[in-house]
């Protein structure tokens, strides 16, 4: 982010469109990783304003930057729970990506963005339909996408009853990210693996994976993913009937979510805290008095 800020100052003195677009999108991606979604959205919208719908002006570094701006906006809006805005951006990217000047790189990105939004929104069947066709493309030259596509798809599988298949795919996502040293978003891969393990009833391993997710997010400064990880550990605490521990994690996640305006995490934590409170203070049966 510091390098991106310095680069912005440099490109402000030029009329090099590629430099301006590349700088703003790379900075937006770093801000996204840090959980600073509002700032990331502003930079991506600046790129959209510069490029419009012209994919011919957006060709740079393998992925078409016109399509890329809409894909990243889809991802940014997903974390804030602005699903209508995110879906509109994803649909725009989906409309632009078939252009002959775009590549498979662009289509994988589009499906990654829409699939992640559908997972956060709770449309898991929709996420399976969106992501399944993208996964084979990530097995070759586009391996950099594998952990992100596979983890969202695996989480969707698990949530639609295909739990064993989901866990196996999520484990592959974790292993592949480690094998190629791809740290970007790895904490979220671990969170989704933990959620699938929780669905399978493996509380011990789910707890271990959740702790790894928190540590990984903190190591790389991924505040948004740290919120998801603490929220998940809150769920684990509730499942283990360790209500005080679960409440502490929910409160930690809620504090981050309030700061970063992450409505999905905020809603999930609030619901979790309400459940924990009911278990900690059960209602009195007046008939027994």
N, C-alpha and C positions, 0 to 999 in steps of 0.2 A: 504493500500500500504506500509505503514511503517512496519507493522507486516510481510508482505510478504518479504520485503527486508531483515529483520532480519532472517526470516526462511530460505531464500536462503543461507545466510552465514552459517547457521547450517548444512543444508543438503549437502553443498559442501564438508563437512568433512566425509560424509557417503557414503555407496553404496546401500542405501535403495531406490530402484526404486520407490516404491509407494510414499515415502515421497517427492522425487524429482518431480515426475509427479504431485502429488497433490498440492505441493507448487507452481509450475510454472503455473498451470491452474487457481488456485485460485487468484494468483497475476494478471494473464492476465485478469480475469473477473473484478477485481477491476480497473485495468487500462482502460479497455473498458468503464466502467461506468463513469470514469473521462474524457473520450474522448482522452486518450493517446493511440491511435490505433496502431501506429507504434511499440511502446514498447510491447503492447499486442501481436501483430503478431509475434514478435521475440520469446517471451516466448512459445507461442503455437507451433511454428515451432520447437523449441527445444524439445517439448514433442513428436511431430511427428517423429523427428529424433531418439528419444529413443525407441519409441514403434513400429514404422513401421506400418504394417497393422495387427499386431497380437492382436486381441481383447482379447485373453486369458491373456495377460500380463497387460491389461488395466482395469481390473475389480476393482473398488474402489468406495465406498460411493454411491451405488445405480445406478449411471450412468457409463457406460463403458467409461473409460478415453481415449481410442484410438478413439472411435467415437466422444467423447466430444471435443477433440482437433480440429477435422475437422469442427464440428458444430460451435465452437467459431470462428474459422478462417473465416467461411462463414459470420458470423455477423460482424467481424472486417472489412473485405474487403467491405462489403455492405456500411458501413458508409463512407468509403473513395471513393466509386464509382468504385472500382476495380472489376467490375461485373464478368468478365471472370474468374479471379482467385477465386473469391468467389463461383461461380457456380461449378467450378472444385472441390473445397473442399466439398461443399454440396453433390455433386454427389458421391464423395468418401465415405462420411458418409452414404449416402443412400445405397451404395453397401455393406457396412460393417454391418449395423444395423440388417439385417435379421438373422445374425448368432445366433444359439440357446443360446449362452452365453450372448446375449444382451436381453434387456427387452423393454416393452412399453415405459419406461422412455427414452430410447435411440431414439425410433422412433418419439416420440413427439419432442424431441430436434432437430432432423434432420429437421422435417417439420417446426419447429419454425425458424430455421436458413434460410432455403431456402425461406420460405414465406416472411420473413422480407426483404431479398435481392430483391425478386420480387416486393414488394411494393415500395422500394426505387428506383428500376429500372423503375417503371411505368408499369410493367406487372401485372396489377391488376386481370385480368381473371386467369392468371397462379397462382397468390397468393391464389385466392379462391379455385382452384383445389388442391393446396398443403395443405392448412390449414384446410379445412372443415372437413376432416376425422380425424384430430388430436384433434379438439375441444371436442368431447364427452369423450375422454380419460382424459381430464383435469377436468372433473366434479367430479372425485372421489379422489383417492390417489394422483394424480398428480396436485392438485389444485394450486400448486406453479407456474405452467405454465399458468394458465387460463388467467390472465390479459394480458400477452404478446401475446399469441396465439389469443385471442379474439379481442384484439385491432387491430392487423394487419389484421385479417379477417374482422372485422367491417369496417376498412378503405377501404379495397378492395371491400366490398359490396357497400359502399357508392359511390366509384369511378366508379362502373360499373352500376350505376343506381338504386341500391337497397338501397336508402338513408335512409328511415325509419328503415329498418332492420339493417343497419349498425349502425345507432345512438343507437338503442336499445341494440345492442351487445356491443358497446363501453361503454355505460352507465353501463352495467353489469360488464364489465372489471374494470372500475373505482371503482364501489361499492365493488367488490370482493377483489380488492387489498387493499382497506381501511379496509375491514372487517377482513382480516388476518394480517394486518400490514405489507404488502409487499411493501416496498418503492423502491426497485431496478427497475429502468426504469419507475417508475410511471409518471414522467414528460412526457415521450414519449406517454404513454397512453392518457394523457390529450391533447397533441398536436394533436393526430389523432382524438380524439373526437371533438376537435375544428374544425378540417378540415371538418369533416362530417357535423357539424352544419353550417359551412359556405356554403357548398354545398346545404344545405336545406334553405339557405337564412336567418338563424337566427343570424344576425350579433351581436346583443347585447350579447346573451349567448356565442357565439363563442369568443367574445372579453374577456369576464369574464374568460372563461376556458383557453384562451391563457395566460392571466396574471397569473393564478394559475400555469400553466405549467412553466413559467419563475421562479416564486417564489420557486416551488418545486425543479427544477433543481439546482437553486442557493443554496438552503438549504442543498442538499446532495452533492454538488460539481460535478454535472454531466454536464460538460462543453459541450460535444457534444449535449446532449439533450437541453441544453440552446440555442445552435445555432439554432436547429430546432424550438424551441419555439419563438425566436425572428423573425425568418424568417416567421413563420406563422402569427405573429402579424403585420409584414410588409404587408402580403397579406390582412389582415383585414383592415389595414389603407388604402390600395388601394381601397378595396371594399366600404369603408365608405367615400371615397374621402377626407380622412384626409391625404393628400399626404406627408406633412412634417413629421408627426408622423410615417407614414409607412416607409419613407426613413430612419428615425433614427433607426428603428428596423432592417431594411435590413442592414444598415451599421454595427450595433452591431453584427448581425449574421455573416456578411461577415468577420469581423475582427476575430471572433472565428474560422470560417471555414478555413480561411487562415492559422491560427496558427496550427490547428489540421489536415490540409490537407483533409478536407471534400469536395470533389469535387461536390457531389450532392447539398449540401447547397449553395456552392459558385455559381453554375450555376443558381439555382433558385433565389437567391438574385440578381445576376447580371441582370437576365431577369426582375425581379420585379422593380429594380431601373430604368431600361430602360423604362418600362411602366410608372412609376411614373414621370419620366422626361418628357415624351411626354404629359402627362396630365397637368403637371405644366407649360410647355412652349409649348402650341399648335402651330403648324405651321401656319404661316401667309398666308392667302388666297390672292395671288398676284392680283387676278381678282378684289378684293374689293378695291384696292388702286387707 
